[in-house]
Amino acid sequence: MDDDIRNVFALTHVLSRVGMPVLYAENGREGIETLERNPDTDLILMDIMMPEMDGYETISAIRRSPRWTGLPIIALTAKAMPGDREKAIEQGASDYVPKPVDVDQLLTVACALLAPEGEGTAEPDTPTTAEKPVAPEPAGAQGETAVPPTIE
């Protein structure tokens, strides 16, 4: 979920190259609607600064649903301030990656969160160690994926 189409495009490109299909939502409200329509979602990349419903509010709303308590969420933000990572984790994010997004870091965090249990992954509610963001797919590009270099 990201309101900056440039981030969405870059991340969709990068993630699709590694076989990760991407769904896109421009804000938290749309993100929750997209999640409800796609209950088989495996991972969420959540921009913190979005219009209408920010990332913190959206993460909290997602975590209130028992159905999504274990769904990995990676929080991303360009205006990283001291305490942002801790706040994101407190709201229910699984990990945090600052922007500009380092693709290798993002993929490392995503793979750690998606790896089958017992294969060196963190517990579902235990943050890994990342510090960069990912974006959803652009409107009309549902089902496509992306993988960008460094993303701002």
Protein Blocks (a to p, Z undefined) as FASTA:
>chain_A
ZZbfklmmmmmmmmmmnopacdddfbfklmmmmmmmmmmbfbdcddfbdghiafklmmmm
mmmpmklmmpccddddfklcehklmmmmmnopabdcdddddfklmmmmmmmmmpcghihp
acfklccdddbddddddehighiacddfddZZ
